[in-house]
Amino acid sequence: MEYIYASLLLYKAGKELSEENIKRVLEAAGVAVDDVRVKSLVAALKNIDIAKVLEQALAAPVAAAPVQAAPAQAPPKEEKPAEEEKKEEGVSEEALAEGLSALFG
């Protein structure tokens, strides 16, 4: 991702998208530069019109995001009986850890 950001920064500054310039930007940002990735990026960007890509990227979210009306009022909150609250408080840390492990595989 940082390689793309470096190329966009150079483009916006009106500088040449060369291997040397991209390396300088990355090194200034404190990124360990991978020469193979830099060469691949420069080769891939030779055939791309960055201005056109940016224009399309900026126009797409506006057209895709429909405007939604905010709800007039939130539904009334139901109060839980005291017994249910006690049951929820009784969840062990092990049960919580098992639930989290399911999220992260």
ABEGO torsion letter per residue (X at the ends): XAAAAAAAAAAAAGBBBBAAAAAAAAAAAGBBBBAAAAAAAAAAAAABBAAAAAAAAAAAAAAABBBBBBBABBBBBBBBBAAAAAAAAABBAAAAAAAAAAAAX
